[in-house]
Amino acid sequence: MIWMNILVFSDPKGGGGGGTKVGVKSESGGGMMENIAEAKKVVHVGVILDVNSPVGSVVNACLSMAISDFYGAHPNFRTRLSPHHRNSDDALAAAFTALELIDKEEVDAIIGPQTSKQARFVIDVGRKAQVPVISYSATSPSLSTTQNPFFVRVALDDSTQAKVITAIVQAFEWHEVILIYEDTEYGSDLIPYLAYEFQQVDIRLSSRFSFSPNDSKLRILKKLNKVMAMQTRVIVVHTSSSFGSKLFFLAKDVAMISEGYVWIITDGLSSLLDPMGVKAFGFMQGVLGIRPYIPQSKGLKNFKRKWQSRIHSSSTKLNIFGYWAYDTIWALAKAVEMIPQESSSVNGENHHRNTSQFPVIKVSKRGKMILNGLLKTKFKGLSGDFSLVGGQLQSSTFEIINVIDNEEKVIGYWTLENGLTRKPDKAKNGKSMSKYELKPPIWPGNTKDKPRGWTTPIGGKKLNIAVPHKPGFEAYLKVAQDPYTKEFIITGFSHDVFEEALALLSFPVPRKLIPFPIGPNGGTYDELLSNVKNQTYDAAVGDITILANRSQYVDFTLPYLQSDVSMVVKIKDDERNNMWIFLKPLSWDLWLTTGVAFVCTGLVVWILEHRINNEFRGSAHQQVGTVFWFSFSILVFAHREKIINNLSKFVLIIWIFVVLILTQSYTASLASMLTVQRLEPTIIDIDELKMNGDFVGYETGSFVKDLLVKQLDFDESKLRDYGTAEEFDKALSKGSQNGGVGAIFGARHCVNLFLAKYCDKYMIVGPTYNTDGLGFAFPRGSPLVPVISRAILSVIENKSKMDAMEHKYFLHLKACQKTISSSSLGLYSFGGLFIITAVASVSSLIIYFTKFLQSHWTTIHTVHHDSSFWSKISELVKHFYDQSLYPLPATNSTLQSVEALHDVENEVVDTVVIVGNVSSSTL
């Protein structure tokens, strides 16, 4: 009786397989049948499928061919599989069928069932009976092979498709996707994996539409109309083949398989396109699909030839599930052969009953051994390399197809190692995500032009665009209300830039501008952007600063205006009315150093000239006066003393050069102070603000508050917010000690407007704090961001248009351009000159005293040889200073007289006196 099971499911035209030979001989000789049956050990296998479905009919035929082909290729195997087929299209029925197979047929393995929902029930039965449940089509990722040790999946689970779909969407630079899925376990289990992969590459799953397999035509059309009303045009479909054909037929009727749309189908649908027939191709033109790649091999070609030559209906087309089922039989037959001969085939009983009052479940004695053998089995099958890792086939290569002219054409491949590629076996360095790795597809509408992936919604609502409404700085954005229509009228530079950008788009953008109050009775800019993130608004347009933390939850366009944060303080009173302004050109240390240098230079010259020049002699008071007079008279080159010593002349040459530079610099700086308005801030930097404990102001509702507290470490209690330029002026005018503030921090675009109005009272000081400029905000992944950004670039590059808008709103800014004048000249700037002067003076003194000591030390030492060293030094000083010891030579007196005579021409009054002196000296 057992052997007859093999006869029933073996192919009667099976090419000489071992099982077939046994069947033929059993009909003609019963004795031989008994001998052969005793020689072959039969292993019973249950098969649960839906033979009325495209998958089930193909699998049923492939299982029969697999048994025939395997034992024809392995006639010496000592075991034989005996399949017991059961038809089931219901989840609960599949569970009872599995119980019946285990109890009555005593099967040691179950192939199937066909759907993931059915598999969930059968897996639980298999676990209790310790019977491996081998599925070729239950691809739901929620069915875990690790959590269910007796579940083996000889197929790819659906989660592997998420990476492939993401790679396609990313390659064609689409940023939003709509998902249509079947409201079953098979359909919904893909969503978290797809959403995760999209998130990794910044693709937004904008909407999800679930369809029940039992939905009526009217209900499907209503949901398709909702899809049409969406802005996104990239649609991923994850349904079964039966529902998918119905869906695309209706989508074709409502013109959704047309230009501008992108349809991507998963392998549950694309793997069965051929079985769906030519009719399905007619309403799926331009659709992209993915499915596991089946490499061509000799065995596959032979199988296809057998398939076509046998009695199978021409309407039964091969599919990937048939290949997997075929490989399942081969793998199971190899695993069964690994069971030791002495193993018992008698099943025991599991005495545990569950609360559902199921009958007692028999426990297979060979199920675990079959499972272990199956996990170790590796071979080259029809579907490629058969190797189970973790109880299931691993993700391999996917092929990407394009439905064109009633057929499916492969346009490329995807592998985990290489990403997108035109050849499945081509090795590359790194992954490729470029669309140029694929052959150019034909899109819906029979066009080769890549769809944008989005459009203006047909019959959809207008975009709700929020604009910040605040009382101040209206040059950028002004919100007014028409007294008659009560409609809001919005103007300003930011608004005009946005409108100019929209005018450059190739499609209309219906929109409604909605004011969003900013201020004490409203919200903040961050709250405005949070509403964009939550899609309360579709966008935000205004003077919105682009910041790194804001870009975490909204997408910004490219900046249309550069901006930063600046500090504004009050200007000090004009010092031109100060009676001591003549001291301002030089700093106090430069004044002091210059005075010391004058005195030192005069003293050096006196030392060098005292012994040989009569004009540097006289009483002590006269000589002190001469030193100071000579030093400062050089400042205006009014000195009358004649210089004789060459060392003195050397010192004076250097000093006069220094004096010339000092006087010229002083004159230039003083002239600048007296003729140019000086702009000196009352506060230099933020350190002075903190040290003084001053209050600080900022614009109401702006991000500047966070900058002051978190980055600049200001005490929040020291911050005050103001909304208008007038409030800024009032606060700065009062000052921090009188209820105002010491400084205002604001974005540069607002600061410029404020200074344009109060040009003569305030100024920008200190460092600036960079931002990324002003832009418009959209929800993350919005397809409008890149196109509007490109339009903004075009607007900015159009100089005439930008000049016109700036002239319209900012003409008054150009009249107020101020800079801070230079401060007092410091010592450091002239340090080199003083060093040169000092070196020249010290060098001259060293040379002079060296010569003096050489000529007088011997005499002093001889006369005072018994005196101490310091006594000798004292005598040397007296010797140097005593004028009587060094009478001036006559030549010197004569020279002075001659020079005096030369001055007679200019000084008539002194002529007589000088001539008398000349005469007496000569006599």
Secondary structure as UniProt FT lines:
FT   HELIX           2..9
FT   TURN            12..13
FT   TURN            15..16
FT   HELIX           18..28
FT   HELIX           30..39
FT   STRAND          41..49
FT   TURN            51..52
FT   HELIX           54..73
FT   TURN            75..76
FT   STRAND          79..87
FT   HELIX           91..100
FT   HELIX           101..105
FT   STRAND          109..111
FT   HELIX           116..129
FT   STRAND          133..135
FT   TURN            141..142
FT   TURN            145..147
FT   TURN            149..150
FT   STRAND          151..153
FT   HELIX           159..171
FT   TURN            172..173
FT   STRAND          176..182
FT   HELIX           185..188
FT   TURN            189..190
FT   HELIX           191..200
FT   TURN            201..202
FT   STRAND          204..211
FT   TURN            213..214
FT   HELIX           217..228
FT   STRAND          234..238
FT   HELIX           241..253
FT   TURN            254..255
FT   TURN            259..260
FT   STRAND          262..265
FT   HELIX           267..270
FT   TURN            271..272
FT   HELIX           273..276
FT   HELIX           278..282
FT   TURN            285..286
FT   STRAND          288..292
FT   HELIX           298..309
FT   TURN            314..315
FT   HELIX           320..337
FT   TURN            341..342
FT   STRAND          348..350
FT   TURN            355..356
FT   STRAND          361..363
FT   HELIX           367..376
FT   STRAND          378..381
FT   TURN            382..383
FT   STRAND          384..389
FT   TURN            390..391
FT   STRAND          392..393
FT   STRAND          398..404
FT   TURN            405..406
FT   STRAND          407..415
FT   TURN            416..418
FT   STRAND          419..421
FT   TURN            424..425
FT   HELIX           435..437
FT   TURN            444..446
FT   TURN            458..459
FT   STRAND          463..469
FT   TURN            474..476
FT   STRAND          478..481
FT   TURN            483..485
FT   STRAND          488..491
FT   HELIX           493..503
FT   STRAND          511..518
FT   TURN            520..521
FT   HELIX           525..533
FT   TURN            534..535
FT   STRAND          539..545
FT   TURN            548..549
FT   HELIX           550..552
FT   STRAND          554..556
FT   STRAND          564..571
FT   HELIX           575..577
FT   TURN            579..580
FT   HELIX           581..583
FT   TURN            584..585
FT   HELIX           588..609
FT   TURN            610..612
FT   HELIX           614..616
FT   HELIX           620..633
FT   HELIX           634..636
FT   HELIX           646..675
FT   HELIX           686..692
FT   STRAND          696..699
FT   TURN            700..701
FT   HELIX           704..706
FT   HELIX           707..711
FT   HELIX           716..718
FT   STRAND          719..722
FT   HELIX           725..734
FT   HELIX           736..738
FT   STRAND          743..747
FT   HELIX           748..757
FT   TURN            759..761
FT   STRAND          762..770
FT   STRAND          774..779
FT   TURN            780..781
FT   HELIX           784..797
FT   HELIX           799..810
FT   HELIX           811..815
FT   HELIX           827..830
FT   HELIX           831..863
FT   TURN            864..866
FT   HELIX           869..881
FT   HELIX           883..885
FT   HELIX           890..902
FT   TURN            903..906
FT   TURN            909..910
FT   HELIX           911..922
//
